[in-house]
Amino acid sequence: MEWKKEYKYLLWMVGGFLAFFYLPVGWPRFDNAIVEGLQLTKWYAREHVLLCLIPAFFIAGAISVFVSQESVLRYLGHKANRVLAYGVASVSG
């Protein structure tokens, strides 16, 4: 065992153990903060899925149906003019 290589892992494990050992679990203020943080995360995930991801999937589906791959590659492909490609990409979202 190489002490100089292994002591960092030992310090991280001891530090993690001490951090969890001294958590103020059972104190109403700490418990309420954890519960509120988890509820806020749940709310954000629900709102983000409904208001952002589902419309984005519909928009991506519409783009893939109505816009051909050749036209996209003409303006954004590796042979496209860089200034024109940047302009198209900046306004396309």
Residue pairs with C-beta under 8 A, 6 or more apart in sequence:
23 30
24 30
25 31
73 80
74 80
75 84
75 85
75 88
76 85
76 88
76 89
